[in-house]
Amino acid sequence: MTTSRRDFLGIAAAGSAVAASGVFSGGTSAAPADMFQAGGRAGRYVPPIKFGLGGVPLGNEFEVVSDEDAYHTLEAAWNAGVRYYDVAPWYGLGLAERRYGNFLHNKNRDEYVLSSKVGKLLKASPHNDAKANFPFSPSPNNVIFDYTADGVRRSIEDSLQRMGVSRLDIAFVHDLSPDNKLLPTSWQEQFEIALEGAFPTLSKMREEGIIKGWGIGVNAPEPILRVMQEADPDVCLLASQYSLIDHANALKNIFPVARQRNVKFVIGTALNAGFISGSPRYNYGKTSWNIPHQYIAKRERLRAVAAQFGADLRTAALQFSAAPDVAAALIVGAHTEAQVLANVSSMQATIPPEFWAELKRQNFIEQNAPTPTAA
Protein backbone atom coordinates (compact mmCIF):
# COMPACT_ATOMS: atom_id res chain seq x y z
CA MET A 1 0.00 0.00 0.00
CA THR A 2 1.44 3.36 -1.03
CA THR A 3 1.62 6.55 0.96
CA SER A 4 -1.05 8.12 -1.22
CA ARG A 5 -3.36 5.23 -0.42
CA ARG A 6 -2.84 5.75 3.31
CA ASP A 7 -3.46 9.48 2.92
CA PHE A 8 -6.50 8.68 0.83
CA LEU A 9 -8.03 6.54 3.57
CA GLY A 10 -7.62 9.32 6.10
CA ILE A 11 -9.14 12.04 3.95
CA ALA A 12 -11.82 9.79 2.49
CA ALA A 13 -13.04 8.98 5.99
CA ALA A 14 -13.62 12.68 6.52
CA GLY A 15 -14.95 13.34 3.02
CA SER A 16 -18.60 13.61 3.97
CA ALA A 17 -17.73 15.87 6.87
CA VAL A 18 -15.71 18.12 4.54
CA ALA A 19 -18.63 18.44 2.15
CA ALA A 20 -21.07 19.05 4.98
CA SER A 21 -18.85 21.70 6.55
CA GLY A 22 -19.13 23.91 3.49
CA VAL A 23 -15.41 23.93 2.66
CA PHE A 24 -16.19 23.28 -0.98
CA SER A 25 -19.74 24.64 -1.13
CA GLY A 26 -21.11 28.13 -1.06
CA GLY A 27 -24.43 29.81 -1.51
CA THR A 28 -27.33 28.66 -3.63
CA SER A 29 -27.55 27.83 -7.30
CA ALA A 30 -28.64 31.35 -8.16
CA ALA A 31 -27.47 34.40 -6.24
CA PRO A 32 -30.21 36.66 -4.86
CA ALA A 33 -31.18 39.54 -7.10
CA ASP A 34 -30.30 42.18 -4.53
CA MET A 35 -26.63 41.22 -4.84
CA PHE A 36 -26.51 42.65 -8.34
CA GLN A 37 -25.85 46.11 -9.70
CA ALA A 38 -27.41 47.59 -12.81
CA GLY A 39 -26.20 46.27 -16.15
CA GLY A 40 -27.11 42.60 -16.22
CA ARG A 41 -29.82 40.04 -15.59
CA ALA A 42 -30.49 39.17 -11.95
CA GLY A 43 -30.72 35.57 -10.83
CA ARG A 44 -27.82 34.28 -12.88
CA TYR A 45 -26.76 30.73 -12.19
CA VAL A 46 -23.70 30.47 -9.99
CA PRO A 47 -22.24 27.02 -9.26
CA PRO A 48 -22.87 26.31 -5.55
CA ILE A 49 -19.60 24.37 -5.25
CA LYS A 50 -16.39 26.35 -4.78
CA PHE A 51 -13.83 23.68 -5.69
CA GLY A 52 -13.83 21.20 -8.55
CA LEU A 53 -11.79 18.63 -10.45
CA GLY A 54 -10.63 19.75 -13.89
CA GLY A 55 -10.67 17.20 -16.69
CA VAL A 56 -7.61 18.05 -18.81
CA PRO A 57 -5.19 15.48 -17.31
CA LEU A 58 -7.70 12.62 -17.56
CA GLY A 59 -7.87 13.29 -21.29
CA ASN A 60 -4.18 12.33 -21.43
CA GLU A 61 -3.18 15.88 -22.31
CA PHE A 62 0.31 15.62 -20.84
CA GLU A 63 1.02 11.90 -20.50
CA VAL A 64 -0.57 8.47 -20.63
CA VAL A 65 -2.99 7.89 -17.76
CA SER A 66 -4.45 4.40 -17.52
CA ASP A 67 -8.18 3.86 -17.06
CA GLU A 68 -7.44 2.33 -13.66
CA ASP A 69 -5.51 5.39 -12.49
CA ALA A 70 -8.16 7.71 -13.88
CA TYR A 71 -10.90 5.96 -11.91
CA HIS A 72 -8.79 5.94 -8.76
CA THR A 73 -8.36 9.70 -9.20
CA LEU A 74 -12.10 10.27 -9.63
CA GLU A 75 -12.89 8.05 -6.66
CA ALA A 76 -10.36 9.88 -4.50
CA ALA A 77 -11.93 13.22 -5.42
CA TRP A 78 -15.43 12.02 -4.64
CA ASN A 79 -14.48 10.45 -1.32
CA ALA A 80 -12.61 13.61 -0.32
CA GLY A 81 -15.77 15.66 -0.75
CA VAL A 82 -15.29 17.11 -4.25
CA ARG A 83 -18.66 17.69 -5.90
CA TYR A 84 -17.89 19.80 -8.96
CA TYR A 85 -16.54 18.13 -12.10
CA ASP A 86 -15.49 19.97 -15.27
CA VAL A 87 -14.76 18.23 -18.55
CA ALA A 88 -14.94 18.78 -22.31
CA PRO A 89 -15.22 16.82 -25.57
CA TRP A 90 -11.82 18.29 -26.48
CA TYR A 91 -9.95 16.67 -23.57
CA GLY A 92 -8.54 13.56 -25.19
CA LEU A 93 -11.17 13.91 -27.95
CA GLY A 94 -13.81 12.12 -25.92
CA LEU A 95 -11.56 10.18 -23.55
CA ALA A 96 -12.06 12.42 -20.50
CA GLU A 97 -15.83 12.57 -20.91
CA ARG A 98 -16.06 8.77 -21.14
CA ARG A 99 -13.98 8.38 -17.99
CA TYR A 100 -15.95 10.98 -16.07
CA GLY A 101 -19.20 9.43 -17.20
CA ASN A 102 -18.19 5.89 -16.32
CA PHE A 103 -17.65 7.10 -12.77
CA LEU A 104 -20.39 9.71 -12.34
CA HIS A 105 -23.29 7.92 -13.98
CA ASN A 106 -23.57 5.70 -10.91
CA LYS A 107 -23.84 8.71 -8.59
CA ASN A 108 -26.99 10.59 -7.62
CA ARG A 109 -27.18 13.32 -10.26
CA ASP A 110 -28.44 15.85 -7.71
CA GLU A 111 -25.30 15.46 -5.58
CA TYR A 112 -22.78 17.06 -7.93
CA VAL A 113 -22.28 19.91 -10.39
CA LEU A 114 -21.15 19.03 -13.92
CA SER A 115 -19.89 21.34 -16.64
CA SER A 116 -18.74 20.50 -20.14
CA LYS A 117 -18.04 22.42 -23.32
CA VAL A 118 -19.64 23.07 -26.70
CA GLY A 119 -18.27 24.25 -30.03
CA LYS A 120 -16.21 21.17 -30.93
CA LEU A 121 -18.03 18.17 -32.36
CA LEU A 122 -16.31 14.79 -32.53
CA LYS A 123 -16.58 12.49 -35.54
CA ALA A 124 -15.09 9.02 -35.47
CA SER A 125 -13.04 8.02 -38.50
CA PRO A 126 -10.59 5.21 -39.29
CA HIS A 127 -8.45 7.89 -40.92
CA ASN A 128 -8.52 10.39 -38.06
CA ASP A 129 -5.83 12.87 -37.08
CA ALA A 130 -6.44 12.58 -33.33
CA LYS A 131 -2.76 11.92 -32.58
CA ALA A 132 -1.84 15.31 -34.00
CA ASN A 133 -3.68 16.98 -31.13
CA PHE A 134 -3.60 14.32 -28.40
CA PRO A 135 -0.67 11.94 -28.96
CA PHE A 136 -1.34 10.12 -25.66
CA SER A 137 -5.06 9.52 -26.26
CA PRO A 138 -6.44 6.41 -28.03
CA SER A 139 -9.32 8.46 -29.47
CA PRO A 140 -10.60 7.60 -32.99
CA ASN A 141 -12.11 11.07 -33.42
CA ASN A 142 -11.58 14.07 -35.61
CA VAL A 143 -12.76 17.47 -34.31
CA ILE A 144 -15.17 19.75 -36.16
CA PHE A 145 -15.63 23.32 -34.94
CA ASP A 146 -19.29 24.30 -34.87
CA TYR A 147 -20.60 27.35 -32.99
CA THR A 148 -24.03 27.30 -34.65
CA ALA A 149 -27.34 26.72 -32.89
CA ASP A 150 -27.61 23.16 -34.24
CA GLY A 151 -23.97 22.48 -33.37
CA VAL A 152 -24.49 23.49 -29.76
CA ARG A 153 -27.51 21.22 -29.29
CA ARG A 154 -25.70 18.36 -31.01
CA SER A 155 -22.65 18.89 -28.80
CA ILE A 156 -24.65 18.71 -25.57
CA GLU A 157 -26.55 15.63 -26.75
CA ASP A 158 -23.25 13.93 -27.68
CA SER A 159 -21.67 14.78 -24.32
CA LEU A 160 -24.64 13.40 -22.41
CA GLN A 161 -24.48 10.19 -24.43
CA ARG A 162 -20.71 9.80 -23.91
CA MET A 163 -21.06 10.35 -20.17
CA GLY A 164 -24.33 8.51 -19.65
CA VAL A 165 -25.82 11.27 -17.51
CA SER A 166 -29.11 13.11 -17.81
CA ARG A 167 -28.02 16.75 -17.87
CA LEU A 168 -25.27 19.34 -17.70
CA ASP A 169 -25.38 22.13 -15.17
CA ILE A 170 -23.13 24.48 -17.16
CA ALA A 171 -22.19 24.58 -20.85
CA PHE A 172 -19.07 26.58 -21.71
CA VAL A 173 -18.50 27.64 -25.34
CA HIS A 174 -14.97 26.35 -25.77
CA ASP A 175 -11.83 28.00 -27.17
CA LEU A 176 -13.57 30.70 -29.18
CA SER A 177 -10.40 32.65 -28.74
CA PRO A 178 -7.43 34.26 -30.53
CA ASP A 179 -5.04 31.64 -29.12
CA ASN A 180 -6.92 28.81 -30.86
CA LYS A 181 -4.91 28.24 -34.03
CA LEU A 182 -7.15 25.39 -35.20
CA LEU A 183 -10.23 27.51 -35.91
CA PRO A 184 -11.29 27.33 -39.58
CA THR A 185 -11.48 31.16 -39.82
CA SER A 186 -10.54 34.04 -37.53
CA TRP A 187 -11.86 33.93 -34.00
CA GLN A 188 -13.82 37.13 -34.69
CA GLU A 189 -15.65 35.46 -37.58
CA GLN A 190 -16.40 32.42 -35.44
CA PHE A 191 -17.57 34.71 -32.63
CA GLU A 192 -20.10 36.28 -34.99
CA ILE A 193 -21.43 32.80 -35.75
CA ALA A 194 -21.78 32.17 -32.02
CA LEU A 195 -23.56 35.49 -31.51
CA GLU A 196 -26.23 34.35 -33.95
CA GLY A 197 -26.21 30.67 -33.02
CA ALA A 198 -24.53 29.32 -29.89
CA PHE A 199 -25.22 32.15 -27.45
CA PRO A 200 -28.98 32.65 -27.98
CA THR A 201 -29.49 28.90 -28.22
CA LEU A 202 -27.79 28.34 -24.87
CA SER A 203 -29.95 31.07 -23.33
CA LYS A 204 -33.01 29.28 -24.70
CA MET A 205 -31.78 25.93 -23.37
CA ARG A 206 -31.32 27.61 -19.99
CA GLU A 207 -34.93 28.81 -20.11
CA GLU A 208 -36.04 25.30 -21.10
CA GLY A 209 -34.21 23.83 -18.10
CA ILE A 210 -31.85 21.72 -20.24
CA ILE A 211 -28.90 23.54 -18.63
CA LYS A 212 -28.77 25.82 -15.60
CA GLY A 213 -26.22 28.28 -16.95
CA TRP A 214 -23.76 28.99 -19.73
CA GLY A 215 -20.71 31.06 -20.57
CA ILE A 216 -17.50 30.73 -22.54
CA GLY A 217 -14.31 28.93 -21.59
CA VAL A 218 -11.17 30.54 -23.02
CA ASN A 219 -7.51 31.31 -22.32
CA ALA A 220 -7.59 34.94 -23.50
CA PRO A 221 -9.41 38.08 -22.31
CA GLU A 222 -10.87 39.50 -25.53
CA PRO A 223 -13.70 36.98 -26.06
CA ILE A 224 -14.71 37.09 -22.38
CA LEU A 225 -15.03 40.87 -22.52
CA ARG A 226 -17.07 40.62 -25.71
CA VAL A 227 -19.45 37.92 -24.50
CA MET A 228 -20.18 39.81 -21.28
CA GLN A 229 -21.02 42.95 -23.24
CA GLU A 230 -22.83 41.41 -26.22
CA ALA A 231 -24.64 38.36 -24.85
CA ASP A 232 -26.20 37.02 -21.66
CA PRO A 233 -23.83 34.55 -19.96
CA ASP A 234 -24.11 33.39 -16.35
CA VAL A 235 -20.61 32.24 -15.56
CA CYS A 236 -17.45 32.02 -17.68
CA LEU A 237 -14.43 29.76 -17.39
CA LEU A 238 -11.46 32.08 -17.02
CA ALA A 239 -8.44 29.90 -17.80
CA SER A 240 -4.74 30.83 -17.86
CA GLN A 241 -5.52 34.42 -16.85
CA TYR A 242 -5.52 34.61 -13.06
CA SER A 243 -2.58 33.08 -11.24
CA LEU A 244 0.24 34.16 -8.98
CA ILE A 245 2.39 34.50 -12.10
CA ASP A 246 -0.02 36.50 -14.27
CA HIS A 247 -3.13 38.29 -13.00
CA ALA A 248 -2.83 42.04 -13.59
CA ASN A 249 -4.97 42.22 -16.74
CA ALA A 250 -7.83 40.25 -15.18
CA LEU A 251 -7.81 42.52 -12.13
CA LYS A 252 -7.70 45.75 -14.11
CA ASN A 253 -9.80 44.99 -17.17
CA ILE A 254 -11.93 41.85 -16.81
CA PHE A 255 -13.17 41.79 -13.22
CA PRO A 256 -14.63 45.34 -13.28
CA VAL A 257 -16.75 44.48 -16.33
CA ALA A 258 -17.83 41.21 -14.72
CA ARG A 259 -19.05 43.07 -11.66
CA GLN A 260 -20.96 45.52 -13.84
CA ARG A 261 -22.55 42.73 -15.88
CA ASN A 262 -23.17 40.45 -12.88
CA VAL A 263 -21.06 37.61 -14.30
CA LYS A 264 -19.04 35.21 -12.14
CA PHE A 265 -16.06 33.06 -13.08
CA VAL A 266 -14.89 29.52 -12.73
CA ILE A 267 -11.12 29.96 -12.45
CA GLY A 268 -8.93 27.43 -14.26
CA THR A 269 -5.18 26.92 -14.69
CA ALA A 270 -4.33 28.43 -11.30
CA LEU A 271 -1.01 26.58 -11.43
CA ASN A 272 -0.39 27.51 -15.08
CA ALA A 273 -0.78 23.84 -16.08
CA GLY A 274 1.46 22.74 -13.21
CA PHE A 275 4.22 25.29 -13.81
CA ILE A 276 3.96 26.84 -10.35
CA SER A 277 4.26 23.43 -8.72
CA GLY A 278 7.31 22.52 -10.81
CA SER A 279 6.12 21.06 -14.13
CA PRO A 280 8.33 21.78 -17.19
CA ARG A 281 5.59 23.65 -19.08
CA TYR A 282 3.66 26.90 -18.92
CA ASN A 283 -0.06 26.68 -19.72
CA TYR A 284 -1.02 24.70 -22.83
CA GLY A 285 -0.12 24.20 -26.47
CA LYS A 286 2.58 22.56 -28.52
CA THR A 287 5.20 25.08 -27.34
CA SER A 288 4.26 25.10 -23.65
CA TRP A 289 7.80 23.90 -22.90
CA ASN A 290 9.14 27.22 -24.19
CA ILE A 291 8.72 29.07 -20.89
CA PRO A 292 9.50 32.83 -20.80
CA HIS A 293 12.54 33.47 -18.64
CA GLN A 294 10.76 36.09 -16.56
CA TYR A 295 8.19 33.52 -15.45
CA ILE A 296 10.88 31.09 -14.35
CA ALA A 297 12.61 33.88 -12.44
CA LYS A 298 9.36 34.95 -10.77
CA ARG A 299 8.60 31.37 -9.74
CA GLU A 300 12.00 31.17 -8.03
CA ARG A 301 11.38 34.42 -6.17
CA LEU A 302 7.95 33.20 -5.08
CA ARG A 303 9.50 29.97 -3.84
CA ALA A 304 12.00 31.95 -1.76
CA VAL A 305 9.26 33.97 -0.07
CA ALA A 306 7.21 30.84 0.55
CA ALA A 307 10.21 29.18 2.19
CA GLN A 308 10.74 32.27 4.35
CA PHE A 309 7.24 31.95 5.80
CA GLY A 310 6.95 28.16 5.84
CA ALA A 311 4.25 28.21 3.17
CA ASP A 312 3.61 25.75 0.37
CA LEU A 313 3.70 27.62 -2.94
CA ARG A 314 1.19 25.35 -4.67
CA THR A 315 -1.25 25.84 -1.79
CA ALA A 316 -0.75 29.60 -1.91
CA ALA A 317 -1.31 29.66 -5.68
CA LEU A 318 -4.59 27.76 -5.46
CA GLN A 319 -5.94 29.90 -2.64
CA PHE A 320 -4.86 33.10 -4.40
CA SER A 321 -6.80 32.21 -7.57
CA ALA A 322 -9.91 31.37 -5.53
CA ALA A 323 -9.87 34.64 -3.54
CA PRO A 324 -11.55 37.27 -5.83
CA ASP A 325 -15.19 38.10 -5.18
CA VAL A 326 -16.01 37.28 -8.81
CA ALA A 327 -14.53 33.76 -8.48
CA ALA A 328 -17.47 31.40 -8.02
CA ALA A 329 -15.34 28.26 -8.17
CA LEU A 330 -11.81 27.00 -8.72
CA ILE A 331 -11.16 23.89 -10.82
CA VAL A 332 -7.84 22.07 -10.57
CA GLY A 333 -6.73 19.16 -12.71
CA ALA A 334 -5.22 15.97 -11.34
CA HIS A 335 -4.32 12.56 -12.71
CA THR A 336 -3.41 10.70 -9.49
CA GLU A 337 -4.97 10.16 -6.09
CA ALA A 338 -2.01 11.94 -4.48
CA GLN A 339 -2.57 15.08 -6.56
CA VAL A 340 -6.27 15.18 -5.73
CA LEU A 341 -5.58 14.83 -2.03
CA ALA A 342 -2.87 17.48 -2.12
CA ASN A 343 -5.25 19.91 -3.82
CA VAL A 344 -8.07 19.17 -1.37
CA SER A 345 -5.70 19.68 1.54
CA SER A 346 -4.42 22.93 0.05
CA MET A 347 -7.89 24.44 0.00
CA GLN A 348 -8.17 23.83 3.75
CA ALA A 349 -4.67 24.93 4.79
CA THR A 350 -3.76 28.27 6.35
CA ILE A 351 -1.23 30.58 4.74
CA PRO A 352 0.36 33.16 7.08
CA PRO A 353 -1.02 36.66 6.36
CA GLU A 354 2.55 37.92 6.46
CA PHE A 355 3.28 35.90 3.33
CA TRP A 356 0.75 37.89 1.30
CA ALA A 357 1.96 41.16 2.77
CA GLU A 358 5.52 40.32 1.71
CA LEU A 359 4.42 39.48 -1.83
CA LYS A 360 2.81 42.89 -2.10
CA ARG A 361 5.78 44.61 -0.50
CA GLN A 362 8.04 43.13 -3.17
CA ASN A 363 5.45 43.80 -5.92
CA PHE A 364 5.18 40.10 -6.81
CA ILE A 365 1.40 40.47 -6.81
CA GLU A 366 -0.73 43.51 -7.58
CA GLN A 367 -1.43 45.83 -4.66
CA ASN A 368 -5.20 45.49 -5.18
CA ALA A 369 -5.13 41.71 -5.58
CA PRO A 370 -7.51 40.00 -3.12
CA THR A 371 -5.71 37.60 -0.81
CA PRO A 372 -7.12 34.71 1.22
CA THR A 373 -8.15 35.30 4.79
CA ALA A 374 -7.49 32.75 7.51
CA ALA A 375 -10.47 30.58 8.39
BELJO-V314638 format. One record per residue. N is the residue number from 1. RES is the residue in one small letter. PHI is phi as a letter, one per 30 degrees, with the letter a starting at -180 (* if undefined). PSI is psi as a letter, one per 20 degrees, with the letter a starting at -180 (* if undefined). D_FIRST is the distance of its C-alpha to the first C-alpha in whole Angstrom. Layout:
n=(N	N)
res=(RES	RES)
phi=(PHI	PHI)
psi=(PSI	PSI)
d_first=(D_FIRST	D_FIRST)
This chain:
n=(1	2	3	4	5	6	7	8	9	10	11	12	13	14	15	16	17	18	19	20	21	22	23	24	25	26	27	28	29	30	31	32	33	34	35	36	37	38	39	40	41	42	43	44	45	46	47	48	49	50	51	52	53	54	55	56	57	58	59	60	61	62	63	64	65	66	67	68	69	70	71	72	73	74	75	76	77	78	79	80	81	82	83	84	85	86	87	88	89	90	91	92	93	94	95	96	97	98	99	100	101	102	103	104	105	106	107	108	109	110	111	112	113	114	115	116	117	118	119	120	121	122	123	124	125	126	127	128	129	130	131	132	133	134	135	136	137	138	139	140	141	142	143	144	145	146	147	148	149	150	151	152	153	154	155	156	157	158	159	160	161	162	163	164	165	166	167	168	169	170	171	172	173	174	175	176	177	178	179	180	181	182	183	184	185	186	187	188	189	190	191	192	193	194	195	196	197	198	199	200	201	202	203	204	205	206	207	208	209	210	211	212	213	214	215	216	217	218	219	220	221	222	223	224	225	226	227	228	229	230	231	232	233	234	235	236	237	238	239	240	241	242	243	244	245	246	247	248	249	250	251	252	253	254	255	256	257	258	259	260	261	262	263	264	265	266	267	268	269	270	271	272	273	274	275	276	277	278	279	280	281	282	283	284	285	286	287	288	289	290	291	292	293	294	295	296	297	298	299	300	301	302	303	304	305	306	307	308	309	310	311	312	313	314	315	316	317	318	319	320	321	322	323	324	325	326	327	328	329	330	331	332	333	334	335	336	337	338	339	340	341	342	343	344	345	346	347	348	349	350	351	352	353	354	355	356	357	358	359	360	361	362	363	364	365	366	367	368	369	370	371	372	373	374	375)
res=(m	t	t	s	r	r	d	f	l	g	i	a	a	a	g	s	a	v	a	a	s	g	v	f	s	g	g	t	s	a	a	p	a	d	m	f	q	a	g	g	r	a	g	r	y	v	p	p	i	k	f	g	l	g	g	v	p	l	g	n	e	f	e	v	v	s	d	e	d	a	y	h	t	l	e	a	a	w	n	a	g	v	r	y	y	d	v	a	p	w	y	g	l	g	l	a	e	r	r	y	g	n	f	l	h	n	k	n	r	d	e	y	v	l	s	s	k	v	g	k	l	l	k	a	s	p	h	n	d	a	k	a	n	f	p	f	s	p	s	p	n	n	v	i	f	d	y	t	a	d	g	v	r	r	s	i	e	d	s	l	q	r	m	g	v	s	r	l	d	i	a	f	v	h	d	l	s	p	d	n	k	l	l	p	t	s	w	q	e	q	f	e	i	a	l	e	g	a	f	p	t	l	s	k	m	r	e	e	g	i	i	k	g	w	g	i	g	v	n	a	p	e	p	i	l	r	v	m	q	e	a	d	p	d	v	c	l	l	a	s	q	y	s	l	i	d	h	a	n	a	l	k	n	i	f	p	v	a	r	q	r	n	v	k	f	v	i	g	t	a	l	n	a	g	f	i	s	g	s	p	r	y	n	y	g	k	t	s	w	n	i	p	h	q	y	i	a	k	r	e	r	l	r	a	v	a	a	q	f	g	a	d	l	r	t	a	a	l	q	f	s	a	a	p	d	v	a	a	a	l	i	v	g	a	h	t	e	a	q	v	l	a	n	v	s	s	m	q	a	t	i	p	p	e	f	w	a	e	l	k	r	q	n	f	i	e	q	n	a	p	t	p	t	a	a)
phi=(*	d	d	d	d	d	d	e	d	d	d	d	d	c	e	d	d	d	d	d	d	i	e	c	c	a	i	c	d	b	d	d	d	d	d	c	c	d	k	a	d	d	i	d	d	b	e	d	c	d	b	b	c	d	c	e	d	d	c	h	d	c	a	d	c	d	e	d	d	d	d	d	d	d	d	d	d	d	d	d	j	d	b	b	b	c	b	a	e	d	d	i	h	j	d	d	d	d	d	e	d	e	d	d	d	c	c	d	d	d	c	b	c	b	b	b	b	b	j	b	c	c	b	d	a	d	c	d	c	e	d	d	c	b	d	c	c	d	d	c	c	c	c	b	d	a	c	d	d	d	d	d	d	d	d	d	e	d	d	d	d	d	d	i	c	d	a	c	d	b	c	c	d	c	h	d	a	d	d	d	d	c	e	d	b	e	d	d	d	d	d	d	d	d	d	d	c	d	d	d	d	d	d	d	d	d	d	d	i	d	b	c	a	b	a	c	b	b	c	b	d	e	d	d	d	d	d	d	c	c	b	b	d	c	b	c	c	c	c	i	b	b	b	e	d	b	b	d	d	d	d	d	c	c	d	d	d	d	d	d	c	i	c	c	b	c	c	b	i	d	c	h	h	j	e	d	c	j	d	d	a	b	h	b	j	d	c	d	d	d	d	e	e	d	d	d	d	d	e	d	d	d	d	d	d	e	d	d	c	i	c	c	d	d	d	d	d	d	d	d	d	d	d	d	d	d	d	d	a	c	c	b	d	a	b	b	e	e	d	e	d	d	d	d	d	d	d	c	d	c	c	e	e	d	d	d	d	d	d	d	d	c	i	d	b	d	d	c	d	d	b	d	c	d	d)
psi=(p	r	g	h	g	g	g	g	h	g	h	h	h	j	g	h	h	g	g	h	i	j	h	i	r	p	a	r	h	p	q	q	h	i	i	q	r	q	i	r	p	r	k	q	p	p	p	j	p	i	p	r	p	q	i	g	h	i	j	l	g	h	r	p	p	q	g	g	h	g	h	h	g	g	h	g	g	g	h	j	j	p	j	p	p	p	a	q	h	h	o	j	l	h	g	g	g	g	g	g	g	h	g	h	i	i	q	p	h	i	i	q	p	p	q	a	q	r	i	o	q	p	o	q	p	i	l	r	k	h	h	h	h	n	i	j	q	j	q	j	q	q	p	p	p	o	k	r	g	h	h	g	g	g	g	g	g	g	g	h	g	h	h	k	r	h	q	q	g	p	o	p	p	p	k	m	q	i	i	o	i	i	q	h	a	q	h	g	g	h	h	h	g	h	h	h	f	g	g	h	g	h	h	g	h	g	h	i	j	h	r	h	r	r	a	q	o	r	j	q	h	g	h	g	g	g	h	h	h	i	a	l	q	g	p	q	o	o	q	k	i	n	r	h	g	o	i	g	g	g	g	h	h	g	g	h	h	g	g	h	j	l	p	r	q	p	p	r	l	h	j	l	k	i	g	h	j	j	q	l	r	o	b	r	r	i	k	i	i	n	p	p	h	h	g	g	g	g	g	h	h	g	h	g	g	g	h	h	j	k	q	p	h	g	g	g	g	g	h	g	h	i	h	q	h	i	o	h	q	p	p	p	q	q	j	r	g	g	g	g	h	g	g	g	h	h	i	i	r	p	p	p	h	h	g	h	h	h	g	h	h	j	k	h	q	q	h	j	p	q	q	q	q	q	*)
d_first=(0	4	7	8	6	7	11	11	11	13	16	16	17	20	20	23	25	24	26	29	29	31	29	28	32	35	39	40	40	43	44	48	51	52	49	51	54	56	56	53	52	51	48	46	43	40	36	35	32	31	28	27	24	26	26	27	24	23	26	25	28	26	24	22	20	19	19	16	15	18	17	14	16	19	17	15	19	20	18	19	22	23	26	28	27	30	30	33	34	34	31	30	33	32	28	27	29	28	24	25	27	25	23	26	28	27	27	30	32	33	30	30	32	32	34	34	37	40	43	41	41	39	41	40	41	41	43	40	40	36	35	37	36	32	31	28	28	29	32	35	37	40	41	44	45	47	48	50	50	50	47	45	45	44	41	40	41	39	36	36	36	33	31	32	33	37	37	36	37	38	39	39	42	40	41	44	45	46	43	43	44	44	46	49	52	52	49	53	54	51	51	54	53	50	53	55	52	49	49	52	50	47	49	51	47	46	50	49	45	44	42	42	42	42	43	42	39	40	39	43	45	48	47	46	49	51	49	49	53	54	52	50	46	44	41	41	37	38	36	36	39	37	35	35	37	39	41	44	46	44	45	48	49	47	46	49	50	47	49	52	51	48	45	42	39	35	34	32	31	31	29	31	29	26	29	29	25	26	26	29	31	33	33	34	36	36	37	35	34	38	37	40	40	41	38	36	38	38	34	34	37	35	32	34	35	32	31	34	33	30	29	26	28	26	26	30	30	29	31	34	34	33	36	39	41	42	38	37	33	31	29	26	24	20	18	15	13	13	17	17	16	18	21	21	21	23	26	25	26	29	31	34	37	39	36	38	41	41	40	43	45	44	45	41	41	44	46	46	42	41	38	35	37	34	33)
